[in-house]
């Protein structure tokens, strides 16, 4: 992928902190409002881009992704944000790049199998391999070369970020903040290859599948989806999630433009 493909990259996050700094980094930013959201069009590290905050949940994310494609002409979408861990090897401060996404609260039984999106025949929606590989590479470069330079030592220590890793695999989305060990353990039993839980990615995945738009999702793990999740989440989002998102998206754009 390079600048000759005339890529226009849509960048979605649910919350301000998950995208902080990107709009400010844009060259020639132009803000447009539509459907109660602000879309900022401009250039990010030589990539034509549109940044938007979806707010939380699948409907909000689906609406945002649809408008990005249909009204603002994006050709590719990246979602960046935080998630709860869905696997014991996936730690707070790690990054998960999705290979596929599933709606864990989709259940139209007995009409359709659990998790299947009715009348698509699909439980899982795959991300674009090229875009995901570039994103995972950008995330690995960031953790290896820059994390210690951009985060204060106290945050590195508090969240044990020295060990941070990139994982690739399945992310599940639902209109629920998962905050109990019983709930996340049940989901893990039902979906053994689960890596992370969040509230938007699979909705973006379905929209992009239906519209034929390549997309990927990056999530920084903010909590373990257990009883401590809400406290951990707020602290983490404020101090760690913003620099992660900013620098990984910067590196992604530099790779895509290169
Ligand atoms: N996003 C971040 N942490 C989450 C959790 N525990 N459940 C759902 N979405 C999340």
Boltz pocket constraint, residues with backbone or C-beta under 6 A from the ligand:
constraints:
  - pocket:
      binder: B
      contacts: [[A, 82], [A, 83], [A, 84], [A, 85], [A, 174], [A, 176], [A, 177], [A, 178], [A, 179], [A, 197], [A, 198], [A, 199], [A, 222], [A, 223], [A, 224], [A, 225], [A, 226], [A, 229], [A, 233]]
      max_distance: 6.0
